[in-house]
């Protein structure tokens, strides 16, 4: 029995419609981050449709500690990690994972906070310093600050707690936890609770490449165009966030997403806009700061025989450079 022409035309039309709908679907990327103000570009990118314009849909997920984030990336639980890039070095050197850093982000907005009874870093002898994980990122920053003030690792105890929000909670509930590295907005709340900042990390130890994105190298090689679209969107979202004309919207976004009071959100935004310790324009990677990250690991952890390796082993900024071209710059 011949196939009726009307049914044939309908079937073809349905097939074409389904194909077009499928083609219009943005690529889903699962992105894992620590909770905090450093995610402003993600908030902007989603709410202002910037990711969508680059044909990307971001599923933003939160991690509680570095171990969860590093293990999840290695296991394929998500595609992109945004965190302190020293975690990428740890994945390469300690876990043998082929990870590459693909973009910068921020200098961390980190400050060294202590309980009200602490007058100086020297007073931390015999006390407990809380960290995320003891062998990476801001824990190494804390160890360096302590060492610069004459305290060896045997002079104090480290207590792994998790991300910044968990460290502040621990210090709030237990005064035995004497110090930690904190960033905004948690550092603002710490001040309001009577804790003291002994200085910003970038002022105490120099330039530091803190937050950035890293991915499994094999995934990047297999998904280059998707990664470039995502990075282009992230750059454009960062530009939007740092435009003074958008400050009021960004403050409102921080207040809503992070459940902050308007004044804390405004103070947080000012810290994000600080060119020395906040968000990097265009999410640029700070090579000098990254060399400091490597030098810190070599000195504090004794890795590579105490001599930092060249940065190239951990970087592939080609995706970022091509992403910049997508943005017209």
N, C-alpha and C positions, 0 to 999 in steps of 0.2 A: 504494500500500500504506500503510495507516494507521501512524502512528508509535507504537510500543508505549508505553503509559503508564509502565511501569517505567523504560524508557530515558529518557523525558522527565523524570521525577522525578529520576533520577540526574544528568542533564545540568544541571538547574536547581540541584540541591544542589552540584554541582561548581563551577558558576559563582558561586554565593553564597559558597562557601568561599574561592574565589580572590579574590573582591572583598574579603571581610573580611580575608584575609591581606595583601592589598595595602594596605588602609586602615591596618592595624596597623604597617606598616613605617615606622620613623622617617625623618624627612627628613635626608638626608646633607648635611653642610656640610664643605667642605674649608677648613681653617684653617691659615694659614701663620704661623710664629713663628720667632724666634731661639732656639737651644738655651739653656736656663738655668733658674734657680730661679723666675724670674718666671712660669713656666708652671704653678706649683703648682695653681692653680684648675682648669686643664685636666686635670691628673692626677687631682685629686679628683673632678671632674665625671664623668669616665669610669669611674673605679674604684668610686665609690660609687653609680653609677646615676642621678646627678642629671640629666645630659643626657637619658638615656633617659626619665625621668619627664616631661620636657618635650617628648617626641616628637622628639628631635634625636639624630642620630648624628654625632660629630665625627671627621673624618679629620685628625689633627694632623700637619702637615708642617713640616720644618725648612728654614730658608734659611741660606745662607752669608754673604750680604751684602744691603745695602739695595737695590742695583740689581736683584738677582734678585727680591726681594720686591715692589718697586714695579712692575716690568715684568710680573710674573706676575699681580698683581691687575688691572692695566689690561687684560691680554690674556684675562682670564677663566679663568686656570689654577686659581684657587681663589676662594672667595667672601668670605672674611674674612681680614684681616691684623691681627695683634697685634704691635706694635712701637712704637718711639718715634714719637709722633704728629707730630713734625716731618717725618717722611717723607710724611705726608698733605699737609702744606703744600707740600713740594717737588713732589709730584705735581701739585698744582693750579697752582703758580706757574711751575714749570720745564718741566713736560710737558703742561700744559693739560688735565689729566684731571679730571673732575667727581667728586671723592672727598669723602666726609663722615666725620667722626669721630663715633662713636656711643656710646662709653663710655670711662671712664678705666681705671685699673688700678693704676699704681704710680708712685713717684717715681724709680725707676731703680736705687736702691741703689748709685749710681755713686760711685767714688772716683778721685782723680787719682794714678796710680801711676807711680813712677820707678825706675830702676835704682839699685842700692846706692850707686854713686859720686856720685849727684846729692844735693846738700845742700839746695837750694832751687830754686824755679821759675826763678830767674835763671840757674842753672847750665845751663839747657836752650838757651841761646843757641848757635847753630851745630849743634844736635843734631837728631835725627830723632824726630818724634812719630808714632806709628802710630794710624790711625783706621779706621773702617769705610768710609765714603765721605767725601770731604773737604768736602762742601757741605751737610751735614745733621746734625741731631740731636746726638749726643755729640761729634762733631768740632767743632761750634760751641761746645759747652760747654768743650772743651779750649782752643779759641782764645780764649774769653773769660777763662779763668783765666790764660792766658799774657799776655794784654793787660793784665789787672789788675796783673800783676807787671812791666810795662814792656816786654814783648816783642811787637814787631810781627810780622806774618806773614812778613816778609822776614828775620826773625832766626832762623828755624828751618825745617826741612823737614817736610812732611807725607807720610806713606807710607800709601796705602790698602791695607789688609790684609783686611778683612772683619769678621765678627762677633767678639764678645768672646773666645770660645774660640780663635779664630785669632790674635787680637792677643796674648793671653797666650803662646801657643805661639811666636809670632815673637819676643817679648821674651825668652823663655826660651832660645831658640836663638841669638839674635844680640844681643849687648850694645850694638851700635850703635843699636838701637831703644831710645831712652832713656825714653820716657814714653807713657802711654795712659790713657784712661778705662776702668776695669774695674768689673764688678759681680759679685755673688755667684753661684755659689761660686768663680768664677775669681779674685776678689780675695783670697779666703782662701788659695788655693793660691799666689798671687803673694807674699803675706806669708811663707808657709812657705819660699819659694824665696829669701828675703832681699830682695825688692823692698820699697819703702817707699811708704806712702800719705802724700800731702801734704794730705789732707783730703777730706771728703765733698763732693760737688758741691752739695748743698742748703745746706751750711754756707758754702761759698765764694761761690756766686752767688745764693742765695736760692731761693724756691719754684720748682719745675719740674715741669710735667706731662710725665712721661716716657712710660711704656708705656700704650697704649690700643688700642682696635680701630677700624679704619676700613674702609669698603666703598665700592664704586662707588655713586653716588647712584641711578642708574637701577635697579640690582639691588635696593637697599633699597626703593625705591618699588614694585617689582614683587613683593617677597617680605617685606612688612612683618610679617605674623604669624609667619613662620618666624624672622626676625631677632629679634623680641621674645621668642620662646620661648628662643632661644639665649642672649640677654642675661640673661633671668630665671634660666636655669640657671647661667650664669657668676657672677651675683651670689650665688646660693645656695651655689655651690661656694666662693666667696671667704669667705662667712660661716663655712662649715664649716671652712675652712682656718685662719681666724683665731681660732676658738674654742679657748681654752687646753686644754679637755678633749680635744681631738683632736691635741695636739702630738706625742705619741708616734707616732701613725699617720702624721702628715705627715712627720715626720723619716724614718720607715722608707720612705715613698713617695719622698722626695727621694733617699735613699741608693740605692734600687733603680733609679729612672728615670734618675738622673744619674751613676750608678756612683760614689758618694761613700762615703768611710769614715763610720762612724756619728758621729764627733765633728765632722767637717766638715759633715755633713748637719744636725746639731743647731745648730751655729753659723750655718749658712745660714738655718735656720728662724727663729732669733732676729732676724736681719736683716730677714727678710720681715715679721715681726710688729712691727717698729719703726714706730710711727705717723707718724714724720717722713719716713722715706726708703724704707719698705717698701710692702707692699700697702695700697691704700686701702680702708677699710671700705666694703662694698657696691660696690667698684670705682667709687667716685664720681669724677667728673671735677673736677679742680682748676682752676677758671677763673683764679684768680690766677696759678697756675703756668703756665697756657697763655699768659696775657698776657706772661709772662716769656719763654716760648719765642718768641713773635712779636717781642718787643723785641730778643731776642738775634739773630734772623735779620736784623732791620732794621739793628742796629748792626754786626754782624760781617760780613755779606754785602752791606750797603748796599742791601738790597731795599726796595722801595716808597719810594725816595728817602730812606731812613733813618728813616721814620716808620711804625710798626707799624699795620696796619689793625685794624678791630674783629674780634673772634673769630668772630662769627656766620657769616661767610662759609664757615668750615671745619667748622661743627658742625651736627648735627641730633640733639639729645639727647631728642627726643620718643619715639624708640623705647625709650630707656633708661627714661624716666619711665613709659611704659606697661608695660615689663618689671617695674619695681618693683611696680606694682599687681598683676601676676600672682603676685608672691611674697607678697602679703598685707601689704606695707608701703607 
